[in-house]
Amino acid sequence: MKTIWHSLDVSLDTLNEIGETTMASHLGMEFTEIGPDYLKGMMPVDHRTKQPYGLLHGGASVALAETVGSMASALIINPEKQICVGMEISANHLRSVTEGYVHACAKPLHIGATSHVWDIRITDDQHKLVCVSRLTMAILAKR
């Protein structure tokens, strides 16, 4: 399968270094796998990502989805000529999680010249579907 990424010279270490000074780092997110047409990341379910009932906070799931989807768009564009920014995100929370990790996989639904649309599926450690999210990214010319 042909890759969708702009550059084939991308490592998980580089992606994780980019996130060191962002919300992703604060919430314990980590990129875990790059495939020819997908990007995966994970996040702990702990005191940083739970709501008062002890469940994974829906906003934390959305933050994980947007982080993985946004980075995936950033890997597709030409960084010398373009930037990408989130336009819209929606999420359906399907199952609660109280411990362990959640794992996100972003796959493209649409890769256009001015927008990308991502399907992000979040599962728990037992591979049960926790959240489905759709992210639309705007692709802009770099100023």
N, C-alpha and C positions, 0 to 999 in steps of 0.2 A: 504494500500500500504506500502510495506517495504521501509524504509529510505535508502538513499545512503550514508549518513554521517558516518564518522568514529566514532564519539562520539555523543551521544544523548544529552549530557550536554553542549549545546552551546546556548548562549543567544544573542539577538540583541545588548544589552548593551556591551557585550564583543567584538563583531565584530566592533562596532562603536568606542570603546576605542582603538582597534588595529590601526585604521585609523587616530587617533588624530594627529600624527606627520608626516603625509604623504600628498601627493598631493590630496588625496580624501578629507581630511579636508579642505585644502585650497580652493577647488572648491565647498565646501558645500555638499558633498555627504553623504548619510546616508543609512545604511542598514535598511530595513523596514519589511521584512518577510522571514521566513525560512519555506519551505514546505518539504514534504518527498523526493522530487526530484527536487527542484528548490530553488533559492535564488533571492530575490528582493532588489533593492536599488533605491534611487531617488537622483536627483540633481536639484538645482534651475537654472532657466534661468535668469541670472542677469549679472551685469558688469563683473563678473569673467569668465563667460562661453559664452559670446556673441562675435561675430566678428564685424568689423566696420559697417556693414549694419544693425546691431541691431538684427541679427538672431543668434540662437544657433550655436556655432562654431562646425564644424564637428569633430575637434580634441577633444573637450570636450565630445562629444558623444562617441568617441572611448575610451577616458579615463574612462568614466563611464562603458562602456561595459567590458573593461579589468579589472577594479577594481572588478566588481561583479563576473565575470567569474573566475578570479584568486582566489578570496576568496572562491568561491565554490569548486575549486580544492583543496585548502588548507584544506577545511573541510572534504574532502574524504580521503586524504592520512594519513598515520601514521606519525605524526610530530616527533616522536622519531627516525624514520628511513629514512624519505624522506623529500624532499623539492619539490616545483613546481615552474616553471618559464615559462613565456610566450615565445612561439616560433614564433607564427604568428597570426596576426589579420587582418581581412578585414571587411569593413563596406560599406553598401549602405545607403546613406542618401535620404530618400523618401519624407519628408515633413519638412517645416521650422517651427520653434517655436520662438516666440518673448517674451513670458512671462510665468510665472507659474513654473511648475516643469516638468521634464521628469522622467520616471519610467522605470527601466530596470528589465527584468526577464531573468535569466540564467537557461537553462535546458540542460542536457547532451545529446549529440548525440553519444558519445563514451566514455566509461570509461575503459581504458586499464591499463596494468601494467606499461607502460612507457610513455603513453600519454593520455590526455583527450581532447575532442573536445566539445565545448560549442556553443549552439545557444543562442544568446542574442537578445531579442526584446526590443526596446525602444519605449515607447508611450508617448503622451502628457497627460495633465490632462483630456482630453475628450476621452481618450483611443484610439486615432488615432495613427496608426503606423508611427513613425518618422524615425527609423533606424533599420536595421537588421545587425547583426554582427556575425561573426564566429571566435572563439578564439581557438587556439591550444596551450595546455600547455604541457611542457615536465616534466615528473616525474623522479627525480634524487635521487640517494642514498645520504643520508646526510653524510658529511665527518666528 
